Amino acid sequence: MTPAKNTQSVASYDNAPFFEKAFRHAVQHGLINQARVDEIINDAATGSLQITEYFAESTHLRKNLEASMKRMVSLVSLYLEDTTDGELDRAAQLLKEKPFRALSRGGSQMLKALYSMPEDDHFGSPRLDSEREFLKKCLIKGVPVAKFRQTFIDCERFKRNIDFATLLAKKIGAPINQLNEMHASAEHVIRTVLLSLAYSTKKVASNKSGFPDEAGLFDIFTSIRKEYGFLGDVTCRTKFIDDLPAEFQGYAKAVLTSVKNDDVPKVTNQSVALESVLNDLKDRKYFYLHDQLNDVSRFDKMLAVDWFALTGGTEEDSLLLTLFLCAAAGIDQKTMLRVSEAKKAVLNIRENGLLQNEVLNLIKKAPHEEIEQLRSLWADFIEEATPYLLDRSDEKLNEVLMYLSERCNIQKAK
């Protein structure tokens, strides 16, 4: 059997280019002799039977054996190219020195190591496939070494993030099963704990009762803004980093630098409502506990203090529209107007225009789940009311007051 013929006999099963290149290189440059070529062929035949059995497929069907041969060649190619960085001389030397099945096992171990790591950085996200199913999917078309390396790097980062997040969660006394149940992002968990340890008040920082809810996260932001307002600067405590394992210290410093440069300036910007800052950051960057049992969370209630004070908790459309009308006219906001006050509102609107932004800002004070409905209520009303409100031919305001009396809470003169 000539070397060229043997090259073709193995290459005919091959859909992994690197193994084909390495094998041909070894034969053409006399790095492996005829006896070694025969050993590789025999070893590959035995290995294909073992792989067929591993995947619980019949060894009596030729198509199964051919598929297993392709899988084996893919595993060998992955191992050879990764181990040698694609150098054909080194790959040929491995083909000469190591049993073909050992090279295949090397590729298999690489994929199993990849399978053992998380495929994202969320808690409670196990792989859906079994190890066997994972290997089978990987080997259908082969695994390019560049893709394997990048995926392995990503998975290592996911594992590092989860390990660090787990350590920090234990540091503040938070149960890990809570993170698993909520499929918490490890990056968000890390950022939240580091924010709390570095920026929260001493009282909060010493409380190891777990993660904050929305209100707790808002409290931390509030303390940052207050300190900046008093001192013109914000204290960032970093001594705790020295107590972390060395492998995580650099990462912790990088996250705190990001918090300082990206988040703290937003929190301390007095021109933006702190509620808006929290709404912007809380889901994109931080982890907090959700209270699924209450229709209105403690955070919503805290933000809506002004709203409930203004409305008395009413859901009556006419009272709410009266409140919005006051905001649009720039007069004292209340849910009932005397006729004289309603006239003043109309005249203000005719003179200064509708203060739409004031109405929308007022609506933002409402409980979160009611905001869209209230915006729609106002939009429908003002679209119909505008012709009346701006009709300067109605000099005595008879038409507009009649319209408003039907839709708002206007106290009729006794």
C-alpha positions in Angstrom: 0.0 0.0 0.0 1.6 3.3 -1.1 1.7 6.4 1.1 -0.5 8.3 -1.4 -3.1 5.6 -1.3 -3.1 5.5 2.5 -3.4 9.3 2.6 -6.6 9.0 0.5 -7.9 6.1 2.6 -8.0 8.2 5.8 -8.7 11.5 4.1 -11.8 10.1 2.5 -13.5 10.0 5.9 -12.3 13.4 6.8 -14.3 16.6 7.0 -11.7 18.3 9.3 -9.2 20.2 7.1 -6.4 20.4 9.8 -6.1 16.7 10.3 -5.9 16.2 6.6 -3.2 18.8 6.2 -1.2 17.3 9.2 -1.5 13.8 7.9 -0.5 14.6 4.3 2.4 16.7 5.6 3.6 13.8 7.8 3.4 11.4 4.9 4.9 13.7 2.2 7.9 14.6 4.4 8.6 11.1 5.6 7.8 11.9 9.2 5.7 8.7 9.5 6.4 5.4 7.8 4.0 2.8 6.3 3.8 0.9 9.5 2.7 4.0 11.4 0.1 4.8 8.7 -1.4 1.3 9.1 -1.5 1.8 12.9 -3.4 5.1 12.5 -5.9 3.4 10.2 -6.5 0.5 12.5 -6.7 2.7 15.6 -9.2 4.9 13.9 -11.3 1.9 13.0 -11.3 0.7 16.6 -12.0 4.2 17.9 -15.0 4.7 15.5 -16.6 1.6 17.0 -16.1 3.0 20.5 -17.6 6.4 19.6 -20.6 4.7 17.9 -21.2 2.8 21.2 -20.7 6.0 23.2 -23.5 7.7 21.3 -25.7 4.6 21.8 -25.9 3.9 18.0 -25.8 0.5 16.3 -22.3 -0.6 15.3 -23.9 -2.8 12.5 -24.9 0.1 10.3 -22.2 1.5 8.0 -23.6 5.0 8.1 -23.1 5.1 11.9 -19.5 4.0 11.6 -18.9 6.6 8.9 -20.4 9.3 11.1 -18.3 8.2 14.1 -15.2 8.3 12.0 -16.0 11.9 11.0 -16.5 12.7 14.7 -13.2 11.1 15.6 -11.4 13.0 13.0 -13.0 16.2 14.2 -11.8 15.5 17.7 -8.3 14.8 16.6 -8.3 17.9 14.4 -9.4 20.1 17.3 -6.8 18.7 19.7 -4.0 18.8 17.1 -4.6 22.4 16.0 -5.1 23.7 19.5 -2.1 21.9 20.9 0.3 22.9 18.1 -1.2 26.3 17.2 -1.6 25.1 13.7 2.0 24.2 13.1 2.1 21.2 10.7 5.6 19.9 11.8 4.5 19.7 15.5 1.1 18.2 14.5 2.9 15.6 12.3 5.2 14.8 15.3 2.1 14.1 17.5 0.6 11.9 14.8 3.9 9.9 14.9 4.2 9.7 18.6 0.7 9.4 20.1 -2.0 6.8 19.4 -4.8 8.1 17.2 -7.3 7.3 19.9 -5.3 9.3 22.4 -5.5 12.3 20.2 -9.2 11.8 19.8 -9.6 11.6 23.6 -7.7 14.8 23.9 -10.3 16.6 21.7 -13.1 14.9 23.7 -11.6 16.1 27.0 -11.5 19.7 25.6 -15.2 19.6 24.7 -16.1 18.0 28.0 -14.1 20.8 29.8 -16.1 23.3 27.9 -19.4 21.6 28.8 -18.5 21.6 32.5 -18.5 25.4 32.5 -21.5 27.8 32.4 -22.7 29.0 29.0 -23.8 32.4 30.4 -23.2 34.4 33.6 -26.7 34.0 35.1 -27.4 31.9 38.2 -29.7 28.9 37.9 -29.0 28.4 34.1 -28.0 24.8 33.7 -27.2 23.4 30.3 -30.3 21.9 28.7 -28.3 19.2 26.8 -26.7 16.2 28.4 -22.9 15.9 28.0 -23.4 13.3 25.3 -25.9 15.5 23.4 -23.6 18.5 23.7 -20.7 16.5 22.1 -22.9 15.1 19.4 -24.0 18.6 18.4 -20.5 20.0 18.4 -19.2 17.2 16.2 -21.9 17.4 13.5 -20.0 19.9 11.5 -16.7 19.9 13.5 -15.5 22.6 15.9 -13.2 25.3 14.4 -10.3 25.9 16.9 -10.8 29.6 16.8 -14.4 29.3 17.8 -13.6 26.8 20.5 -11.0 29.1 22.0 -13.2 32.1 22.0 -16.1 30.1 23.5 -13.8 28.7 26.2 -12.6 32.2 27.1 -16.2 33.4 27.3 -17.2 30.5 29.5 -14.2 31.0 31.8 -15.3 34.6 32.2 -18.9 33.5 33.0 -17.5 31.0 35.6 -15.3 33.7 37.1 -18.2 36.1 37.4 -20.5 33.5 39.0 -17.7 32.5 41.4 -17.1 36.1 42.4 -20.8 36.9 42.7 -21.2 33.8 44.9 -18.4 34.9 47.2 -19.9 38.4 47.5 -23.4 37.1 48.0 -22.1 35.0 50.9 -20.2 38.1 52.2 -23.5 40.0 52.7 -25.4 36.9 53.9 -27.6 36.4 50.8 -28.8 32.9 50.1 -27.5 31.6 46.8 -30.8 29.7 46.0 -32.4 33.2 45.9 -30.1 34.1 43.0 -30.8 30.8 41.3 -34.5 31.3 41.5 -34.3 34.8 40.0 -31.7 33.8 37.4 -29.7 36.8 38.6 -27.0 38.2 36.3 -23.6 37.6 38.0 -22.3 41.0 36.7 -25.3 42.8 38.2 -24.9 41.0 41.5 -21.2 42.0 41.6 -21.9 45.6 40.8 -24.7 45.8 43.4 -22.7 44.4 46.2 -19.6 46.5 45.4 -21.8 49.6 45.2 -23.3 48.8 48.6 -19.9 48.1 50.2 -18.2 51.1 48.7 -20.9 53.8 48.8 -23.8 53.0 51.1 -24.0 54.5 54.6 -22.3 52.7 57.5 -25.6 51.5 58.8 -26.5 49.9 55.4 -23.0 48.6 54.8 -22.9 46.7 58.1 -26.3 45.1 57.5 -25.7 41.6 56.2 -29.3 40.7 55.6 -29.0 40.2 51.8 -29.7 42.2 48.7 -31.6 45.4 48.5 -35.1 45.8 47.0 -35.8 48.8 44.8 -36.3 51.0 47.8 -33.0 49.8 49.2 -31.2 50.6 46.0 -32.9 54.0 45.9 -31.7 54.6 49.5 -28.1 54.0 48.4 -28.4 56.4 45.5 -30.1 58.9 47.8 -27.2 58.8 50.3 -24.7 59.3 47.4 -26.6 62.4 46.2 -27.0 63.9 49.7 -23.3 63.4 50.4 -22.3 65.1 47.1 -24.7 67.9 47.9 -23.1 68.6 51.3 -19.5 68.0 50.4 -19.2 68.3 46.7 -17.6 64.8 46.6 -18.6 61.2 47.4 -16.7 58.8 49.6 -15.8 55.5 48.0 -14.6 52.9 50.6 -12.2 50.4 49.0 -10.4 48.9 52.0 -12.6 45.8 51.8 -11.0 44.9 48.5 -7.9 43.9 50.3 -9.8 41.1 52.0 -11.0 39.6 48.7 -9.0 36.7 47.1 -6.2 38.1 44.9 -7.8 36.6 41.8 -10.8 38.9 42.2 -9.2 42.1 43.4 -8.4 43.5 40.0 -11.9 42.8 38.8 -13.4 44.5 41.8 -11.3 47.6 41.2 -12.4 47.7 37.6 -16.1 47.5 38.5 -15.8 50.2 41.1 -14.0 52.4 38.6 -16.9 51.9 36.2 -19.4 52.7 38.9 -17.4 55.9 39.8 -17.0 57.1 36.2 -20.3 56.0 34.7 -23.0 55.8 37.4 -22.0 58.2 40.2 -22.1 61.2 37.9 -25.7 60.4 36.9 -26.7 59.9 40.6 -25.2 63.2 41.7 -26.7 65.2 38.7 -29.2 67.3 40.5 -30.9 68.3 37.3 -32.2 64.8 36.8 -34.8 63.3 39.1 -33.2 60.5 41.2 -36.2 58.3 40.3 -35.3 58.6 36.6 -31.7 57.7 37.3 -32.8 54.6 39.2 -35.2 53.6 36.4 -32.4 54.0 33.9 -29.8 52.0 35.9 -31.6 49.4 38.0 -32.3 46.8 35.3 -29.4 47.5 33.0 -26.6 47.3 35.7 -27.9 46.2 39.1 -29.7 43.4 40.9 -32.5 44.0 43.4 -35.2 41.9 45.0 -38.7 42.0 43.6 -41.7 41.9 45.8 -44.1 39.8 43.8 -46.8 39.8 46.6 -47.7 43.5 46.6 -49.6 45.2 43.8 -47.7 48.4 44.6 -44.1 47.8 45.8 -42.7 49.7 48.7 -40.6 51.6 46.2 -43.6 52.7 44.2 -45.3 53.8 47.4 -42.3 55.8 48.4 -42.2 57.5 45.0 -45.9 58.1 44.9 -46.2 60.0 48.3 -46.8 63.3 46.4 -49.3 61.5 44.1 -51.4 60.1 46.9 -51.3 63.4 48.7 -52.6 65.2 45.6 -55.2 62.7 44.6 -56.2 61.2 48.0 -55.8 57.9 46.2 -58.8 58.6 43.9 -59.1 56.7 40.6 -62.1 58.9 39.4 -61.3 60.2 35.9 -63.0 63.6 36.5 -60.9 64.3 39.5 -57.7 63.3 37.8 -58.5 65.3 34.7 -59.0 68.4 37.0 -55.6 67.8 38.5 -54.0 67.5 35.1 -55.8 70.7 33.9 -54.3 72.6 36.8 -50.9 71.4 35.8 -51.5 72.3 32.2 -52.6 75.8 33.2 -49.8 76.4 35.8 -52.1 76.9 38.7 -52.3 75.2 42.1 -52.8 71.5 41.6 -56.0 70.0 43.1 -58.8 67.7 42.2 -61.7 70.2 42.6 -62.0 73.7 41.1 -64.4 76.6 41.8 -65.8 78.2 38.7 -63.5 81.2 39.2 -60.5 78.9 39.4 -61.6 77.1 36.2 -61.9 80.4 34.4 -58.4 81.4 35.6 -57.1 78.0 34.3 -58.6 78.6 30.8 -57.3 82.2 30.6 -53.8 81.0 31.6 -53.8 78.4 28.9 -55.0 81.0 26.3 -52.3 83.4 27.3 -49.3 81.0 27.9 -50.3 77.8 26.0 -50.7 74.3 27.3 -47.9 73.2 29.7 -47.9 69.6 28.4 -44.6 68.8 30.1 -45.9 69.8 33.5 -48.8 67.3 33.1 -46.4 64.5 31.9 -44.1 65.1 34.8 -47.0 65.1 37.2 -48.1 61.7 35.8 -44.6 60.3 36.4 -45.3 60.6 40.2 -48.1 58.0 39.9 -47.5 54.3 40.7 -45.6 52.8 37.8 -48.3 50.4 36.6 -50.8 53.3 36.2 -48.6 55.7 34.3 -49.5 54.6 30.7 -53.2 54.5 31.5 -53.0 58.0 32.9 -51.1 59.3 29.9 -53.8 57.8 27.6 -56.6 59.4 29.8 -54.9 62.9 29.4 -54.2 62.5 25.7 -57.8 61.6 24.9 -59.1 64.4 27.0 -56.8 67.2 25.7 -57.3 66.3 22.1 -61.0 66.9 22.5 -60.7 69.8 24.9 -58.1 71.9 23.0 -60.6 73.5 20.6 -62.7 74.7 23.5 -59.7 75.8 25.6 -58.2 77.9 22.8 -61.4 79.2 21.3 -61.0 83.0 21.8 -64.4 83.7 20.2 -65.8 82.2 23.4 -65.0 85.4 25.3 -67.3 84.8 28.2 -66.0 81.2 28.6 -69.5 79.8 28.5 -68.8 77.0 26.1 -65.5 75.9 27.6 -66.9 75.9 31.1 -69.9 73.8 30.1 -67.5 71.4 28.4 -65.2 71.2 31.5 -68.1 70.9 33.9 -69.1 67.7 32.1 -65.6 66.1 32.3 -63.8 67.7 35.2 -64.7 68.3 38.9 -65.9 72.0 38.7 -67.8 73.1 41.8 -71.0 74.9 40.6 -71.7 78.3 42.1 -74.4 78.2 44.8 
